[in-house]
Amino acid sequence: MEIRIIKSPSPGTVDILMRRKGSLKSEVPPLIDAIGLVQGRMIEMVVAADIAEKTVGVTVEDIRGSCPQNMILLAIFGDTASVESALAQIKQEAEGGSKYL
């Protein structure tokens, strides 16, 4: 699993992700101070999305791509502290050998 954060994303970066998001919702998340990016296998990403949404008030979107290895990318949108908290919880679960990841 690979994890990155973009603090104060540029409008162009947000636009790229909005065009590639998997949901049918057309609206932009209400608050985008930071974007957490998490990439991994499908099973890991479903669990990571669940962890992020249960940890703090963030919006999680599946980002469409054309990865030949079938890796999935999640974008976690929210204020910087919330995104950092969600990513930290995902990392903790992954590194701690949790039953969830």
C-alpha positions as CSV (number, residue, x, y, z in Angstrom):
1,M,0.0,0.0,0.0
2,E,1.3,3.5,-0.9
3,I,0.1,6.6,0.9
4,R,0.7,10.3,0.1
5,I,-0.8,13.6,1.1
6,I,-1.2,16.8,-0.8
7,K,-1.7,19.9,1.4
8,S,-3.3,23.0,-0.2
9,P,-3.9,21.2,-3.5
10,S,-3.9,23.4,-6.6
11,P,-7.2,23.9,-8.5
12,G,-5.8,21.8,-11.4
13,T,-5.0,18.9,-9.1
14,V,-8.5,19.0,-7.7
15,D,-9.9,19.2,-11.2
16,I,-7.9,16.1,-12.3
17,L,-9.3,14.1,-9.4
18,M,-12.9,15.3,-9.9
19,R,-12.9,14.2,-13.5
20,R,-11.6,10.7,-12.6
21,K,-13.7,10.0,-9.5
22,G,-15.7,6.9,-9.6
23,S,-18.9,8.1,-8.0
24,L,-21.8,9.5,-9.9
25,K,-22.0,12.5,-7.6
26,S,-21.0,15.6,-9.6
27,E,-20.4,17.9,-6.7
28,V,-17.0,18.8,-5.4
29,P,-16.5,17.8,-1.7
30,P,-17.3,20.8,0.6
31,L,-13.8,21.2,2.1
32,I,-10.6,20.4,0.3
33,D,-7.6,21.7,2.4
34,A,-5.8,18.5,1.8
35,I,-6.1,15.3,-0.2
36,G,-4.9,11.9,1.0
37,L,-4.0,9.4,-1.7
38,V,-4.0,5.7,-0.9
39,Q,-3.2,3.1,-3.5
40,G,-3.3,-0.7,-3.1
41,R,-5.2,-3.9,-3.7
42,M,-9.0,-3.8,-3.9
43,I,-9.5,-5.5,-0.5
44,E,-7.1,-3.1,1.2
45,M,-8.8,0.0,-0.4
46,V,-12.3,-1.0,0.7
47,V,-11.1,-1.4,4.2
48,A,-9.0,1.8,4.1
49,A,-12.1,3.7,2.9
50,D,-14.1,2.3,5.8
51,I,-11.3,3.2,8.3
52,A,-11.0,6.8,6.9
53,E,-14.7,7.5,7.0
54,K,-15.1,6.1,10.6
55,T,-12.1,7.9,11.9
56,V,-12.9,11.5,11.0
57,G,-15.2,13.6,8.9
58,V,-13.7,13.2,5.4
59,T,-15.0,12.4,2.0
60,V,-13.6,9.3,0.3
61,E,-13.7,8.8,-3.5
62,D,-12.6,5.9,-5.7
63,I,-10.4,7.4,-8.5
64,R,-10.6,5.7,-11.8
65,G,-7.4,4.7,-13.6
66,S,-5.9,2.2,-16.0
67,C,-3.4,0.4,-13.9
68,P,-2.4,-2.9,-15.4
69,Q,-1.7,-4.3,-12.0
70,N,-5.3,-3.7,-10.9
71,M,-4.3,-1.3,-8.1
72,I,-7.0,0.9,-6.8
73,L,-6.6,4.6,-5.8
74,L,-8.6,6.4,-3.2
75,A,-8.7,10.1,-2.6
76,I,-9.5,11.3,0.9
77,F,-10.7,14.9,0.9
78,G,-11.1,17.2,3.9
79,D,-9.3,19.6,6.2
80,T,-5.6,18.9,6.7
81,A,-5.9,17.6,10.3
82,S,-8.7,15.2,9.4
83,V,-7.0,13.9,6.3
84,E,-3.7,13.4,8.3
85,S,-5.7,11.6,11.0
86,A,-7.4,9.3,8.5
87,L,-4.1,8.5,6.8
88,A,-2.4,7.8,10.2
89,Q,-5.2,5.5,11.2
90,I,-4.9,3.6,7.9
91,K,-1.1,3.3,8.3
92,Q,-1.5,2.2,11.9
93,E,-4.0,-0.5,11.0
94,A,-1.7,-1.7,8.1
95,E,1.5,-1.7,10.1
96,G,0.0,-3.2,13.2
97,G,-1.1,-6.3,11.5
98,S,-4.7,-5.4,12.3
99,K,-7.4,-7.8,11.3
100,Y,-8.8,-5.0,9.1
101,L,-5.8,-4.5,6.8
